[in-house]
Amino acid sequence: MEDALERADRAFRDWRGRGFAERRRLNERLADLLESEEDELAGLMALEMGKPLAQGVAEARKCAWVARHYAETGEATLLPRHVPSDGSATWVRHEPIGPILAVMPWNFPFWQVIRVSAPNFLTGNPMLLKHAPSVPQCAERIVGLYREAGAPEGLVQNLFLTNEQAAALIGDRRVRGVTLTGSSRAGSEVGAIAGRFLKPMVAELGGSDPFIVFDDADPAEAAAAGADARLINSGQSCIAAKRFLVHRPVLDGFLERFEARFRSASVGDPMIPATTIGPLARRDLRDRFEEQLAASVDAGAGWIYRGNAPERGFFAAPGILRGAPGGSPAADEELFGPVATVIPFETEAEAVKIANRTAYGLGSSVWTTDRALAGRMIEAVEAGSVFVNGITKSDPRVPFGGTKASGFGRELGPDGLTEFTNRKTVWMR
């Protein structure tokens, strides 16, 4: 750990002084490598956490996109911003603050890391990576890709740390910020440590995203998009739609099409190209998921559909629950697996109440052709994002993050580039 901190500190002093053109080229070369090795990277993701191959290829391509996006747009965002004042000249400049500790999850093992590293390396901040223990080869491959792209020693380091060692790292003076993607519990624990040492932090935590369908929406379009939004990454996504709030007049039409999409999903070996739902990433995650489903049924939820899954491996069968009462896991908690919860509603006010009932506030999706209604929902839903007639997704061009128990701070967009910078005011006469 001491050697890694020294390397990161030396890399910071060196890298921050290099020109923007050199930092931009690192992102460009990384993007080229990601695209040229997308099949191999997808295979590694399938091997370590069960992601279906086609989705792994899509993840590698998205990583290349975020790297290129910041290479193309980053300099303009970081230029000094001149403001009027009582001096002859006043401006705000963005300066890197130093090595960032990134505590990253297993569900998108490349994307979660590179969406942090791409902007921070462009800004001038090195990164110390504590990746999820279940994806060690993905973690090492990320470092290898950066080395092949020309990253200097110490700019990115993967450390196989325990939680206790990571906590000690946060307290070191050479670590200047922390970014974490994970559970609300992990965010709370790491945030407490970061706060004790006055370190800035970004926390992208869990979600129980509502997918709200009003009676003027096309039920076929909404059902198709909703099934994709729930089943992506085998249901293991913070911003996956989890609670489907459906206006009663279109409930039957929605459910018919929704169930058909779930029935057509292919559950099995993620190494087979036709597979759309792979295993859950670990045994304990599968067992916890099944416990949440059982508790929801005990509380009064019923199965509309429950499919099949291979017995060997950590598979969870896709399914659709209905009638989950408030307080049950399916209604209030984050379910990390391929099961949707459908909750009918009668009025707009009821939809808002149900949508905001959980502690989470990450993403949301609203389906309606009524612009005035969409505007009211945009204002009323407590979430970091509202997607109207589309599924919630992350995009390098716009900020990403949540509110309430879903975290604080922002990744991506201009905010992701400046989050770990010193916004230095300069006043001159």
C-alpha positions in Angstrom: 0.0 0.0 0.0 2.8 2.4 0.8 4.5 1.7 -2.5 1.3 2.2 -4.3 0.7 5.5 -2.6 4.2 6.7 -3.4 3.7 5.8 -7.1 0.4 7.5 -7.2 1.8 10.6 -5.6 4.7 10.7 -8.1 2.3 10.1 -11.0 0.2 13.0 -9.9 3.1 15.5 -9.8 4.2 14.3 -13.3 0.8 13.8 -15.0 -0.7 17.1 -13.9 2.1 19.0 -15.6 1.7 17.3 -19.0 -0.2 19.0 -21.7 -3.9 18.4 -22.4 -3.0 16.9 -25.8 -1.0 14.1 -24.2 -3.8 13.3 -21.7 -6.3 13.3 -24.5 -4.3 10.8 -26.5 -4.3 8.4 -23.7 -8.1 8.3 -23.9 -8.1 7.9 -27.6 -5.6 5.0 -27.6 -7.6 3.3 -24.8 -10.8 3.6 -26.9 -9.0 1.9 -29.8 -7.8 -0.9 -27.6 -11.3 -1.5 -26.1 -12.8 -1.8 -29.5 -10.1 -4.1 -30.9 -10.4 -6.4 -27.9 -14.2 -6.2 -27.3 -14.8 -10.0 -27.8 -12.0 -11.0 -25.4 -13.2 -8.5 -22.8 -16.8 -9.7 -23.2 -15.5 -13.3 -22.6 -13.7 -12.2 -19.4 -16.9 -10.5 -18.1 -18.9 -13.7 -18.9 -16.3 -15.8 -17.1 -16.1 -13.8 -13.9 -19.6 -12.4 -13.3 -21.9 -14.2 -15.9 -22.7 -11.3 -18.3 -24.1 -12.6 -21.6 -21.5 -12.1 -24.4 -23.5 -9.6 -26.5 -24.0 -7.4 -23.4 -20.3 -7.6 -22.7 -19.4 -6.4 -26.2 -21.9 -3.5 -25.7 -20.2 -2.6 -22.4 -16.7 -2.6 -24.0 -18.0 -0.3 -26.8 -19.6 2.0 -24.3 -16.3 2.3 -22.5 -14.7 3.3 -25.7 -17.5 5.9 -26.2 -16.9 7.5 -22.8 -13.1 7.7 -23.4 -13.6 9.3 -26.8 -16.3 11.7 -25.5 -14.0 13.2 -22.9 -11.1 13.3 -25.4 -13.2 15.4 -27.7 -15.1 17.6 -25.2 -12.9 17.7 -22.1 -10.6 20.6 -22.9 -13.5 23.0 -23.5 -15.1 22.1 -20.2 -11.8 22.6 -18.3 -11.0 26.0 -19.9 -10.9 28.9 -17.4 -14.3 30.5 -17.0 -14.2 34.3 -16.9 -16.7 36.1 -14.7 -17.4 39.8 -14.0 -16.2 41.3 -10.8 -14.8 44.5 -9.2 -11.3 43.5 -10.4 -9.7 44.0 -13.8 -10.0 40.3 -14.5 -11.6 37.4 -12.6 -11.8 33.8 -13.6 -12.3 30.2 -12.3 -9.9 27.5 -13.2 -10.1 23.8 -12.7 -7.1 22.1 -11.1 -6.6 18.3 -10.3 -6.6 17.5 -6.6 -4.6 14.3 -6.6 -5.0 10.5 -6.4 -8.6 9.2 -6.2 -9.6 5.9 -4.6 -12.2 4.2 -6.7 -14.2 1.4 -4.9 -16.0 -0.3 -7.8 -18.7 -3.1 -8.2 -18.8 -6.3 -10.2 -21.9 -5.8 -12.2 -20.4 -3.6 -15.0 -16.7 -4.4 -14.3 -15.2 -2.3 -17.1 -17.8 0.5 -17.5 -18.0 1.4 -13.8 -14.2 1.9 -13.7 -13.6 3.6 -17.1 -16.4 6.1 -16.7 -14.5 7.3 -13.6 -10.9 7.0 -15.0 -11.5 8.6 -18.4 -12.5 12.0 -17.0 -10.2 12.0 -14.0 -7.1 11.1 -16.1 -8.0 13.9 -18.5 -8.2 16.3 -15.5 -4.9 15.1 -14.1 -5.9 12.8 -11.2 -4.4 9.3 -10.8 -6.6 6.5 -9.6 -6.1 3.7 -7.0 -8.6 0.9 -7.8 -10.2 -1.3 -5.3 -12.4 -3.5 -7.5 -14.9 -6.1 -6.4 -13.2 -9.3 -5.3 -15.2 -11.4 -7.7 -13.8 -9.7 -10.9 -10.0 -9.7 -10.3 -9.1 -10.5 -13.9 -11.2 -7.7 -15.2 -9.5 -5.3 -12.7 -6.1 -6.4 -13.9 -7.0 -6.2 -17.5 -8.1 -2.6 -17.1 -4.7 -1.7 -15.8 -3.1 -3.6 -18.6 -5.1 -1.8 -21.2 -4.1 1.6 -19.8 -0.4 0.5 -19.8 -0.7 -0.5 -23.4 -2.3 2.8 -24.2 0.7 4.6 -22.7 -0.3 5.5 -19.2 2.8 6.3 -17.0 3.6 4.2 -14.0 1.4 4.9 -11.1 -1.4 6.6 -13.0 -3.7 3.6 -12.5 -3.1 0.8 -10.0 -5.3 -2.1 -9.0 -5.0 -3.0 -5.4 -6.3 -6.3 -3.9 -7.4 -4.7 -0.7 -9.6 -5.8 2.2 -12.3 -3.4 3.3 -10.1 -2.5 6.4 -7.1 -1.7 4.2 -9.3 0.5 1.9 -10.5 2.4 5.0 -6.9 3.0 6.0 -6.1 4.2 2.5 -8.8 6.9 2.7 -7.1 8.4 5.7 -3.8 8.8 4.0 -2.9 12.4 3.1 -2.0 11.3 -0.5 -5.5 10.1 -1.3 -7.5 13.2 -2.1 -10.9 11.9 -3.0 -13.1 8.8 -3.0 -15.6 7.5 -5.5 -17.8 4.5 -4.8 -20.4 2.6 -6.6 -22.2 0.0 -4.5 -24.9 -0.6 -1.9 -26.4 2.2 0.3 -24.8 0.4 3.3 -21.3 0.6 1.7 -21.9 4.2 0.7 -22.8 5.1 4.3 -19.8 3.3 5.8 -17.2 4.7 3.3 -18.8 8.1 3.4 -18.4 8.2 7.2 -14.7 7.6 6.8 -14.3 10.1 4.0 -16.1 12.7 6.0 -13.9 12.1 9.0 -10.8 12.9 6.9 -12.5 15.7 5.0 -12.2 13.9 1.6 -14.6 14.7 -1.2 -16.7 11.8 -2.3 -19.1 10.6 -5.0 -21.5 7.8 -4.1 -23.5 6.0 -6.7 -25.6 3.6 -4.7 -28.7 1.4 -5.1 -32.0 2.0 -6.8 -35.6 0.8 -6.9 -36.4 2.7 -10.1 -40.1 3.2 -11.0 -41.3 2.6 -14.6 -44.6 4.5 -14.8 -47.0 3.7 -17.6 -50.0 6.0 -18.1 -53.2 5.1 -20.1 -52.3 7.2 -23.1 -49.0 5.4 -23.7 -48.6 2.6 -26.3 -48.7 -0.5 -24.1 -46.8 -2.6 -26.6 -43.9 -0.1 -26.8 -43.8 0.4 -23.1 -43.9 -3.4 -22.4 -41.1 -4.1 -24.8 -38.9 -1.4 -23.4 -39.8 -2.3 -19.8 -38.8 -5.9 -20.2 -35.5 -4.9 -21.6 -35.0 -2.4 -18.8 -35.7 -5.0 -16.2 -33.7 -8.0 -17.7 -30.5 -6.2 -18.8 -27.5 -7.7 -17.1 -29.7 -10.4 -15.8 -31.5 -7.8 -13.7 -28.3 -6.8 -11.9 -28.2 -3.0 -12.5 -28.7 -0.1 -10.2 -30.8 1.7 -12.8 -32.7 -1.3 -14.1 -36.5 -0.6 -13.9 -37.7 -2.6 -10.9 -41.2 -1.4 -10.0 -43.7 -1.1 -12.9 -46.5 1.3 -12.0 -49.2 0.7 -14.6 -52.4 2.7 -15.0 -55.4 0.3 -14.7 -57.0 1.1 -18.0 -53.9 -0.3 -19.9 -52.9 -2.9 -17.3 -54.2 -6.0 -19.1 -52.7 -5.0 -22.4 -49.4 -4.1 -20.8 -49.2 -7.4 -18.9 -50.0 -9.6 -21.9 -47.1 -8.1 -23.9 -44.8 -7.8 -20.9 -45.2 -11.5 -20.0 -44.6 -12.5 -23.6 -41.2 -10.7 -23.5 -40.2 -12.4 -20.3 -41.2 -15.8 -21.7 -39.0 -15.2 -24.8 -35.9 -14.5 -22.7 -33.2 -17.2 -23.0 -31.7 -18.2 -19.7 -28.5 -20.2 -19.6 -24.7 -20.2 -20.3 -23.5 -16.6 -20.8 -20.9 -17.9 -23.2 -23.6 -19.0 -25.7 -24.3 -16.0 -28.0 -28.1 -16.5 -27.9 -28.3 -16.2 -24.1 -30.0 -13.1 -22.8 -30.1 -13.9 -19.1 -27.0 -15.4 -17.4 -26.4 -16.5 -13.8 -26.3 -14.1 -11.0 -22.8 -13.1 -10.1 -22.4 -15.1 -6.8 -24.2 -17.7 -4.8 -24.9 -15.3 -1.8 -26.4 -12.8 -4.2 -28.7 -15.5 -5.7 -29.7 -16.7 -2.2 -30.4 -13.2 -1.0 -32.5 -12.5 -4.1 -34.6 -15.6 -3.5 -35.1 -14.7 0.1 -36.5 -11.3 -0.9 -38.9 -12.9 -3.4 -40.1 -15.4 -0.8 -40.7 -12.6 1.8 -42.6 -10.6 -0.8 -44.9 -13.5 -1.6 -45.4 -14.1 2.1 -46.4 -10.5 2.5 -49.1 -10.8 -0.2 -47.5 -10.6 -3.6 -48.5 -13.1 -6.2 -46.8 -14.6 -9.3 -48.1 -13.6 -12.7 -45.3 -15.5 -14.3 -42.3 -17.5 -13.0 -40.0 -19.1 -15.6 -37.4 -21.7 -15.4 -33.7 -21.6 -14.9 -30.8 -24.2 -14.9 -30.4 -26.0 -11.6 -26.6 -25.9 -11.9 -25.1 -22.5 -11.3 -26.3 -19.4 -9.6 -29.3 -18.8 -11.9 -32.5 -17.0 -10.9 -35.6 -17.7 -13.0 -37.2 -14.6 -14.7 -40.6 -13.7 -13.3 -43.3 -11.0 -12.7 -44.8 -10.3 -9.3 -48.1 -8.4 -8.7 -49.6 -6.9 -5.6 -46.5 -6.4 -3.5 -47.7 -4.4 -0.5 -45.7 -1.5 0.9 -43.1 -2.7 3.3 -42.4 -5.9 1.3 -39.0 -6.3 -0.4 -40.4 -6.2 -3.9 -42.1 -2.9 -3.2 -39.5 -1.1 -1.1 -36.0 -2.7 -1.6 -33.6 -3.1 -4.5 -34.1 -6.5 -6.2 -30.9 -7.5 -8.0 -32.2 -10.2 -10.4 -34.6 -10.8 -13.3 -37.9 -10.3 -11.6 -40.3 -7.3 -12.1 -42.8 -6.0 -9.7 -46.1 -4.7 -11.3 -48.1 -2.3 -9.2 -51.4 -0.9 -10.6 -52.5 2.7 -9.9 -55.7 4.7 -10.4 -54.6 8.3 -10.4 -51.6 10.5 -11.1 -51.3 11.4 -7.4 -51.2 7.7 -6.5 -48.5 7.0 -9.1 -46.3 9.8 -7.6 -46.9 8.5 -4.1 -45.9 4.9 -5.0 -42.9 6.1 -7.1 -41.5 8.1 -4.2 -42.3 5.6 -1.4 -38.9 3.9 -1.3 -35.8 5.3 0.3 -34.1 5.3 -3.1 -34.0 8.0 -5.8 -31.7 7.0 -8.7 -33.5 6.8 -12.0 -37.1 6.8 -13.3 -39.0 6.3 -16.5 -42.4 7.8 -17.4 -44.5 6.8 -20.4 -47.1 9.2 -21.7 -47.9 11.3 -24.8 -49.2 14.1 -22.6 -46.5 16.8 -22.4 -48.2 18.6 -19.5 -48.5 15.3 -17.5 -44.8 14.5 -18.3 -43.8 17.9 -17.0 -45.7 17.3 -13.7 -44.1 13.9 -13.3 -40.6 15.3 -14.0 -41.1 17.7 -11.2 -42.8 15.3 -8.8 -40.6 12.2 -9.0 -37.7 12.1 -6.6 -34.9 10.8 -8.7 -31.5 11.7 -10.2 -33.0 11.3 -13.7 -36.4 11.1 -15.4 -36.6 9.5 -18.9 -39.8 10.2 -20.7 -40.8 7.5 -23.2 -37.4 5.8 -22.9 -35.6 3.5 -20.5 -33.2 4.9 -17.8 -29.6 4.7 -19.0 -26.2 6.4 -18.4 -24.8 8.5 -21.1 -21.3 10.2 -21.2 -22.9 13.5 -22.3 -25.1 14.0 -19.2 -24.6 13.9 -15.4 -25.4 10.6 -13.7 -26.3 10.0 -10.1 -29.1 9.9 -7.5 -30.7 11.5 -4.5 -31.9 10.2 -1.1 -30.4 6.8 -0.3 -29.2 6.4 -3.9 -26.2 8.6 -3.2 -24.7 12.0 -4.0 -22.3 13.7 -6.4 -22.3 13.1 -10.1 -20.4 11.1 -12.7 -20.4 11.6 -16.5 -21.2 14.8 -18.4 -19.3 18.0 -17.5 -19.9 17.3 -13.8 -18.0 14.0 -14.0 -15.0 15.9 -15.3 -15.0 18.6 -12.7 -16.2 16.7 -9.6 -12.7 16.1 -8.3 -11.1 19.4 -9.2 -10.2 22.4 -7.2 -12.4 25.2 -8.6 -9.9 28.0 -8.0 -11.1 31.6 -8.2 -8.5 34.0 -9.5 -9.0 37.8 -8.9 -6.7 40.3 -10.5 -6.4 44.1 -10.6 
